[in-house]
Amino acid sequence: MNVLRKPFKYTYFNATLVLFAINAVFFMALRIFPHSVLYLSMSVMGMKMHFYWQPLTYMFVHSGWSHFIFNMLALFCFGHEVERAIGSKEFLLFYLFCGILDGLISVALYSVLGYNILLMGASGAIYALLLAFAVIFPRSIISIWGIFPVPAPVLVAVYAVIEIFSQIFGGGNVAHLTHLAGFALAWLYLRARMGIKPIKIWKDAYRR
């Protein structure tokens, strides 16, 4: 058997809740020690100063309440379902693989582009979760603002287009490249680790 695709024995221990708890602890700690954000977020300078924990810790750092609430809501909405489908061990590997590598790629790209950024937040891993959810549950409907029903694969496509345009034409302090990298890494993980072809899944799901 290909070692890369060797599956874990299925277990479920609610890793989503564990991730939420870690995010919450970081969030409250940074309200008390705000200067710690410079050490726990991720940056080119941090890497040069050998802060090698940053590719992990940046995922648990959020800039404010809205940033934290949005990411944690998405973690609960998509994380629980994906974790139950693939098991907690596979879920954690997926989440950490996409999140850590996403941070490294993002900082490298922004450095090449000449941006001096402080990367923080679980958004890259969350976008990866959204794509995984859309592949595992291709016929699921997601209600935008509780009003507009959108098929999960369509939502992924719409978000991808929005992030591309936002990166090209500017979008404030949002790390659009990080979001796109999250999609790309999730795609790579599903293909290489799980042997899943997202496009084929979506075509088969909506074939009449």
C-alpha distance (Angstrom), angle and dihedral (degrees) to the residues before:
residue distance angle dihedral
M1 . . .
N2 3.79 . .
V3 3.82 105.2 .
L4 3.81 90.4 -144.3
R5 3.80 90.2 60.2
K6 3.79 98.4 38.9
P7 3.82 103.5 130.5
F8 3.77 126.4 -133.4
K9 3.77 119.2 -120.0
Y10 3.80 104.5 -96.6
T11 3.78 113.3 -100.6
Y12 3.78 132.0 157.3
F13 3.79 122.5 -155.8
N14 3.81 101.8 150.0
A15 3.78 98.0 -100.7
T16 3.80 87.8 172.2
L17 3.80 89.7 67.7
V18 3.80 90.4 47.2
L19 3.81 90.5 53.5
F20 3.79 90.2 48.3
A21 3.81 90.9 51.3
I22 3.81 92.1 50.9
N23 3.81 90.6 48.9
A24 3.81 90.3 49.5
V25 3.83 92.7 50.0
F26 3.81 91.0 49.9
F27 3.79 91.6 46.7
M28 3.80 94.4 52.3
A29 3.81 92.9 41.6
L30 3.80 90.8 54.0
R31 3.80 90.2 52.1
I32 3.81 86.5 59.3
F33 3.82 97.4 37.8
P34 3.84 104.2 28.4
H35 3.79 95.3 168.6
S36 3.80 89.5 64.3
V37 3.80 87.5 78.5
L38 3.80 88.2 80.8
Y39 3.80 90.4 60.1
L40 3.79 99.7 37.7
S41 3.81 100.7 41.7
M42 3.78 118.7 74.3
S43 3.79 127.5 -106.2
V44 3.77 142.1 149.5
M45 3.79 89.2 -109.7
G46 3.80 90.3 52.4
M47 3.78 91.1 53.7
K48 3.81 90.5 48.2
M49 3.80 88.8 51.8
H50 3.83 90.1 52.5
F51 3.81 95.9 -110.6
Y52 3.79 88.4 153.6
W53 3.79 93.8 166.5
Q54 3.81 91.3 69.3
P55 3.84 97.4 87.6
L56 3.81 86.1 63.8
T57 3.80 103.5 33.5
Y58 3.82 97.0 46.4
M59 3.82 88.7 71.7
F60 3.80 90.6 64.5
V61 3.81 97.0 47.4
H62 3.82 118.8 93.5
S63 3.79 128.9 -175.7
G64 3.80 97.5 -138.8
W65 3.78 147.8 -24.8
S66 3.81 96.3 -71.8
H67 3.81 92.1 49.4
F68 3.80 91.2 48.2
I69 3.82 96.4 44.2
F70 3.81 94.7 46.8
N71 3.80 93.4 50.6
M72 3.80 94.8 43.3
L73 3.81 92.0 48.0
A74 3.81 89.2 52.6
L75 3.82 90.4 45.7
F76 3.80 90.4 55.7
C77 3.80 95.2 42.1
F78 3.79 96.6 49.8
G79 3.80 104.0 16.4
H80 3.79 97.8 62.7
E81 3.80 93.4 50.1
V82 3.80 95.2 45.2
E83 3.81 91.5 45.8
R84 3.80 92.8 51.4
A85 3.79 90.2 49.1
I86 3.82 99.0 49.5
G87 3.81 103.1 21.0
S88 3.78 131.0 -106.1
K89 3.81 97.8 -85.7
E90 3.80 93.5 50.9
F91 3.79 89.6 43.7
L92 3.81 93.0 53.5
L93 3.80 92.0 46.4
F94 3.80 89.9 50.1
Y95 3.80 93.8 46.6
L96 3.79 95.9 46.3
F97 3.81 94.5 41.1
C98 3.80 92.4 52.1
G99 3.79 94.6 40.1
I100 3.81 98.6 46.8
L101 3.78 96.8 41.3
D102 3.79 90.2 43.0
G103 3.79 90.2 58.0
L104 3.79 93.7 48.4
I105 3.81 92.9 47.9
S106 3.80 93.1 45.0
V107 3.79 95.0 50.6
A108 3.80 90.5 46.8
L109 3.83 92.3 50.1
Y110 3.79 94.5 45.6
S111 3.79 89.4 48.3
V112 3.81 90.9 53.7
L113 3.82 89.8 47.7
G114 3.78 89.9 52.2
Y115 3.81 98.0 -112.3
N116 3.79 118.6 142.7
I117 3.79 100.2 -150.9
L118 3.78 138.4 168.5
L119 3.79 103.8 -144.1
M120 3.79 117.2 -151.6
G121 3.77 140.5 153.8
A122 3.79 140.9 55.0
S123 3.80 93.4 -95.0
G124 3.82 95.9 113.2
A125 3.81 92.2 52.7
I126 3.82 90.1 42.4
Y127 3.79 92.1 54.9
A128 3.80 88.1 49.0
L129 3.81 88.5 52.9
L130 3.80 90.8 50.4
L131 3.80 91.3 55.3
A132 3.81 91.9 45.9
F133 3.81 89.8 50.2
A134 3.80 91.2 50.7
V135 3.81 90.7 51.2
I136 3.81 96.9 44.4
F137 3.81 93.0 42.3
P138 3.81 102.2 27.5
R139 3.79 95.5 164.2
S140 3.80 95.1 49.7
I141 3.78 117.6 122.2
I142 3.79 119.8 -140.2
S143 3.79 118.1 -159.8
I144 3.80 112.8 -140.0
W145 3.82 108.6 -141.7
G146 3.80 85.2 -11.8
I147 3.81 89.5 -74.0
F148 3.81 113.9 72.9
P149 3.84 115.1 59.6
V150 3.81 112.7 -147.1
P151 3.83 127.9 176.0
A152 3.81 109.5 -114.5
P153 3.84 95.5 -119.1
V154 3.81 90.5 50.5
L155 3.80 90.3 51.2
V156 3.81 90.1 53.2
A157 3.81 90.6 51.3
V158 3.82 92.0 47.3
Y159 3.80 92.5 49.2
A160 3.81 91.1 47.9
V161 3.82 91.3 53.4
I162 3.81 91.7 46.1
E163 3.81 92.1 50.6
I164 3.81 92.5 48.5
F165 3.80 92.8 50.8
S166 3.79 92.1 42.6
Q167 3.79 91.6 52.3
I168 3.80 92.2 48.7
F169 3.79 97.9 44.0
G170 3.79 99.5 30.6
G171 3.77 131.4 -96.5
G172 3.79 111.6 -163.5
N173 3.80 118.6 -108.6
V174 3.80 95.5 -23.6
A175 3.81 115.5 121.4
H176 3.80 97.5 -132.4
L177 3.81 93.1 169.0
T178 3.79 87.9 57.3
H179 3.79 91.3 55.0
L180 3.79 92.3 48.8
A181 3.80 90.6 47.5
G182 3.80 88.0 52.8
F183 3.80 90.1 57.4
A184 3.81 91.7 46.0
L185 3.80 94.4 48.9
A186 3.80 92.6 47.6
W187 3.81 88.7 51.7
L188 3.80 90.6 49.6
Y189 3.82 92.4 47.9
L190 3.80 93.7 49.5
R191 3.81 91.9 48.9
A192 3.80 99.4 41.2
R193 3.80 102.3 33.3
M194 3.80 102.8 30.0
G195 3.80 102.5 24.0
I196 3.80 91.8 -127.0
K197 3.79 122.3 149.4
P198 3.82 106.8 -153.0
I199 3.80 96.5 -164.2
K200 3.81 91.4 50.8
I201 3.81 90.4 48.0
W202 3.79 91.3 52.6
K203 3.80 94.2 44.8
D204 3.80 91.9 49.9
A205 3.81 92.1 46.2
Y206 3.79 93.4 55.8
R207 3.77 99.6 33.9
R208 3.78 110.9 122.6
